[in-house]
Amino acid sequence: MNKNNNIIGQSTASRCFYLPSPPLLNDSWSIHTDKAINHLIEMNGNHWRKILTIMAKISVSDTQWKHYREHQLLKQNECIIIGATQLVTGAKQHFICGQQSSELLQINNANFAPLKGAEGYLSQHSKSSIFLCPYLDYRQFPNLHIDNLRQVLGLPSLA
């Protein structure tokens, strides 16, 4: 983790997930180790397992999200930005997760349209790949809405 910028993952990622609070990470933790995701989950519990699982389900290009979560998530195409006040330049897709992240980024909801099948839960910016999402928890972001978002992203259903 880059403690100065609160970035977990690749700073040149094409997909950025904006979250309000960081996980606990010790100084020796690195995303570049084989068991990085497992160690992050061990240090932070089920809450972060859910967050990382939903990220993997949104990110994986096929349906093998478990393998993707364990071996590729945050190592190639994704990053988590904690407490951001502006979007990362250069990223192709932005997933603003939860009300707190939206408020920190000063998002104008008027520029977003609800996604079909997920009205009230997911919205997409009218001119770009910026998505307003619920916080990454299954109660707020169930598989149905994950599949709705995957459809918009041109990815196969996980169901």
C-alpha positions in Angstrom: 0.0 0.0 0.0 1.2 3.4 -0.8 0.5 5.1 2.5 1.0 8.6 1.2 -1.7 8.3 -1.5 -3.8 5.6 0.1 -3.6 3.4 -3.0 -3.8 -0.4 -2.8 -2.9 -2.1 -6.0 -1.5 -0.6 -9.2 -1.3 3.2 -9.5 -1.6 2.8 -13.3 -4.7 0.6 -13.0 -7.4 0.8 -15.7 -10.1 0.2 -13.0 -10.3 2.2 -9.8 -12.5 1.4 -6.9 -13.1 4.3 -4.5 -13.7 3.4 -0.9 -13.9 5.6 2.3 -11.9 3.5 4.7 -8.7 1.5 4.4 -8.0 -2.1 5.6 -5.4 -2.7 8.3 -2.1 -3.6 6.7 1.2 -4.3 8.4 4.4 -2.8 7.1 5.5 -6.1 5.5 2.3 -6.6 3.5 2.7 -6.2 -0.3 0.3 -6.8 -3.1 3.2 -8.4 -5.0 3.4 -11.5 -2.8 1.6 -14.8 -3.8 -0.8 -14.7 -0.8 -1.4 -11.0 -0.6 -5.2 -11.1 -0.9 -5.3 -14.0 1.7 -3.2 -12.0 4.1 -5.3 -8.9 3.7 -8.4 -11.0 4.4 -6.7 -12.6 7.5 -5.8 -9.2 8.9 -9.2 -7.7 8.3 -11.8 -10.4 8.3 -15.0 -11.2 6.5 -15.8 -7.6 5.7 -12.8 -7.2 3.4 -13.3 -10.7 2.0 -16.7 -9.4 0.8 -15.2 -6.2 -0.6 -12.5 -8.1 -2.5 -15.0 -10.7 -3.8 -17.3 -8.1 -5.2 -14.4 -6.3 -6.8 -13.3 -9.7 -8.4 -16.8 -10.4 -9.7 -16.9 -6.9 -11.3 -13.4 -7.2 -12.8 -13.0 -10.8 -14.0 -13.4 -11.1 -17.8 -14.7 -14.7 -17.6 -16.6 -16.3 -14.7 -13.7 -17.6 -12.6 -13.9 -14.8 -10.0 -12.5 -16.9 -7.1 -9.3 -17.7 -9.0 -9.1 -14.0 -10.1 -9.5 -12.7 -6.6 -6.8 -15.0 -5.2 -4.2 -14.6 -7.9 -4.8 -11.4 -10.0 -7.0 -8.9 -8.2 -5.1 -5.6 -7.6 -2.0 -6.9 -9.3 -2.7 -5.9 -12.9 -5.8 -3.8 -13.7 -7.3 -2.6 -10.4 -6.6 -0.3 -7.5 -8.4 0.8 -4.5 -8.3 4.5 -3.7 -9.1 5.3 -0.1 -10.6 8.7 0.7 -10.1 10.2 -2.7 -11.2 13.8 -3.4 -10.6 13.5 -7.2 -10.8 10.7 -9.8 -7.5 9.1 -10.8 -6.3 10.4 -14.2 -5.7 7.7 -16.8 -8.1 5.1 -15.4 -10.7 3.8 -17.9 -13.3 2.8 -15.4 -14.2 4.4 -12.0 -16.4 2.6 -9.4 -17.4 5.0 -6.7 -18.5 2.8 -3.8 -20.9 4.1 -1.3 -22.3 7.5 -0.3 -19.2 8.5 1.7 -16.9 8.1 -1.4 -19.4 10.0 -3.5 -19.5 12.9 -1.1 -15.7 13.0 -0.8 -15.5 13.2 -4.6 -18.2 15.8 -4.7 -20.2 13.9 -7.3 -23.1 15.6 -9.0 -25.8 12.9 -9.2 -27.6 14.8 -11.9 -25.0 13.7 -14.4 -25.8 10.0 -13.8 -28.5 7.7 -15.2 -29.7 4.6 -13.4 -28.7 1.2 -14.9 -31.5 -0.8 -16.3 -32.5 -3.5 -13.7 -30.6 -1.8 -10.9 -32.5 1.5 -10.6 -31.8 3.1 -7.3 -28.6 1.0 -6.8 -26.3 1.6 -9.8 -25.8 4.7 -12.0 -23.5 5.5 -14.9 -22.2 8.9 -15.8 -23.8 10.1 -19.0 -20.5 10.7 -20.9 -17.9 8.3 -19.4 -17.3 5.0 -17.5 -17.9 6.3 -14.1 -20.3 4.3 -12.0 -22.0 5.1 -8.7 -22.2 1.9 -6.8 -23.4 0.8 -3.4 -20.8 0.1 -0.8 -19.2 -3.3 -1.6 -21.2 -5.5 0.7 -23.7 -8.2 -0.4 -26.6 -6.6 1.5 -26.2 -3.5 -0.6 -24.6 -4.9 -3.7 -26.1 -8.4 -4.4 -25.2 -10.7 -7.3 -28.2 -9.5 -9.3 -26.7 -5.9 -9.4 -23.2 -7.2 -10.0 -24.5 -9.0 -13.1 -26.4 -5.8 -14.2 -23.1 -3.9 -14.0 -21.2 -6.8 -15.8 -23.7 -6.6 -18.6 -23.1 -2.9 -19.1 -19.3 -3.6 -19.0 -19.8 -6.2 -21.8 -18.9 -9.2 -19.5 -20.7 -12.5 -19.2 -23.1 -13.2 -16.4 -21.8 -15.0 -13.3 -25.2 -16.7 -12.7 
